[in-house]
Amino acid sequence: MAVITDIGTLIEKTPEIRGGKPCLAGTGITVQRVVAWYLSGDGPEEIAERFGHLNLAQVHAALAYYHANRDEIDKGLAVEETSAAAMEQRFPSRHARG
């Protein structure tokens, strides 16, 4: 007999985990991280393979959450990008100096 999963249980927001960002339940992997991989060109199957403990349903749940809450995740991605750029300016890579 097939196991039925309530997709509403696949995403959780807990203040103690990743500052309350939406995560794949029980993993600590944020929806934002999954979306970043997806937007960089990885398909759902590739994302699931990155970690042996993710399954395709979890990845699709993260992507569904993103499409339903695009502004929230896009804002988080923009903040992450701005923070990364600031860190790169503050601590330039030795490789970038030539």
Kinemage of the C-alpha trace (Angstrom):
@kinemage 1
@onewidth
@group {chain A} dominant
@subgroup {mainchain}
@vectorlist {calphas} color= white
{ca met a 1} P 0.000 0.000 0.000
{ca ala a 2} L 1.328 3.465 -0.928
{ca val a 3} L 2.252 5.916 1.786
{ca ile a 4} L 0.350 9.204 1.511
{ca thr a 5} L 2.258 12.372 2.414
{ca asp a 6} L 0.452 15.580 3.261
{ca ile a 7} L 2.533 18.091 1.306
{ca gly a 8} L 1.761 20.713 3.928
{ca thr a 9} L 4.092 18.824 6.254
{ca leu a 10} L 7.127 19.142 3.971
{ca ile a 11} L 7.880 22.814 4.735
{ca glu a 12} L 8.307 24.225 8.221
{ca lys a 13} L 9.105 27.624 9.705
{ca thr a 14} L 10.630 27.495 13.166
{ca pro a 15} L 12.293 30.536 14.787
{ca glu a 16} L 15.103 28.348 16.172
{ca ile a 17} L 15.980 26.906 12.752
{ca arg a 18} L 17.577 29.200 10.166
{ca gly a 19} L 16.021 32.239 11.829
{ca gly a 20} L 12.504 31.164 10.931
{ca lys a 21} L 13.102 30.913 7.188
{ca pro a 22} L 10.979 28.256 5.501
{ca cys a 23} L 12.897 24.956 5.441
{ca leu a 24} L 12.389 21.452 4.213
{ca ala a 25} L 11.008 19.779 7.334
{ca gly a 26} L 13.596 17.932 9.372
{ca thr a 27} L 16.555 18.983 7.217
{ca gly a 28} L 17.507 22.589 7.965
{ca ile a 29} L 17.793 23.181 4.203
{ca thr a 30} L 16.004 26.408 3.354
{ca val a 31} L 13.555 26.851 0.526
{ca gln a 32} L 15.743 29.794 -0.457
{ca arg a 33} L 18.770 27.496 -0.935
{ca val a 34} L 16.780 25.074 -3.099
{ca val a 35} L 15.493 27.986 -5.178
{ca ala a 36} L 19.019 29.387 -5.587
{ca trp a 37} L 20.167 26.048 -7.046
{ca tyr a 38} L 17.084 25.940 -9.253
{ca leu a 39} L 17.600 29.488 -10.546
{ca ser a 40} L 21.261 28.709 -11.263
{ca gly a 41} L 20.113 25.992 -13.658
{ca asp a 42} L 19.893 22.795 -11.580
{ca gly a 43} L 16.828 20.665 -12.179
{ca pro a 44} L 14.805 19.170 -9.335
{ca glu a 45} L 16.495 15.776 -9.742
{ca glu a 46} L 19.969 17.349 -9.520
{ca ile a 47} L 18.978 19.284 -6.414
{ca ala a 48} L 17.657 16.123 -4.738
{ca glu a 49} L 20.941 14.363 -5.531
{ca arg a 50} L 23.051 17.101 -3.890
{ca phe a 51} L 22.146 15.587 -0.550
{ca gly a 52} L 21.321 11.928 -0.108
{ca his a 53} L 18.622 12.745 2.417
{ca leu a 54} L 16.473 14.904 0.096
{ca asn a 55} L 13.828 13.356 -2.071
{ca leu a 56} L 12.161 14.718 -5.159
{ca ala a 57} L 8.897 15.450 -3.325
{ca gln a 58} L 10.766 17.731 -0.902
{ca val a 59} L 12.415 19.635 -3.746
{ca his a 60} L 9.104 20.083 -5.545
{ca ala a 61} L 7.495 21.226 -2.277
{ca ala a 62} L 10.210 23.876 -1.914
{ca leu a 63} L 9.665 25.031 -5.489
{ca ala a 64} L 5.889 25.099 -4.988
{ca tyr a 65} L 6.396 27.184 -1.833
{ca tyr a 66} L 8.583 29.555 -3.859
{ca his a 67} L 5.997 29.979 -6.604
{ca ala a 68} L 3.284 30.597 -4.018
{ca asn a 69} L 5.464 33.036 -1.988
{ca arg a 70} L 7.798 34.462 -4.601
{ca asp a 71} L 8.207 37.931 -3.025
{ca glu a 72} L 9.318 36.462 0.323
{ca ile a 73} L 11.960 34.188 -1.224
{ca asp a 74} L 13.151 36.730 -3.810
{ca lys a 75} L 13.717 39.274 -1.015
{ca gly a 76} L 15.777 36.721 0.903
{ca leu a 77} L 17.836 35.940 -2.194
{ca ala a 78} L 18.456 39.658 -2.778
{ca val a 79} L 19.596 40.140 0.828
{ca glu a 80} L 21.914 37.129 0.513
{ca glu a 81} L 23.375 38.474 -2.731
{ca thr a 82} L 23.937 41.937 -1.228
{ca ser a 83} L 25.597 40.417 1.843
{ca ala a 84} L 27.860 38.255 -0.307
{ca ala a 85} L 28.894 41.249 -2.431
{ca ala a 86} L 29.687 43.254 0.704
{ca met a 87} L 31.800 40.396 2.085
{ca glu a 88} L 33.674 40.100 -1.212
{ca gln a 89} L 34.480 43.819 -1.101
{ca arg a 90} L 35.548 43.657 2.513
{ca phe a 91} L 37.583 40.481 2.123
{ca pro a 92} L 38.771 40.252 -1.497
{ca ser a 93} L 39.928 36.872 -2.694
{ca arg a 94} L 43.659 36.427 -3.160
{ca his a 95} L 42.847 34.938 -6.553
{ca ala a 96} L 41.065 38.119 -7.653
{ca arg a 97} L 44.171 40.247 -6.950
{ca gly a 98} L 46.144 38.483 -9.641
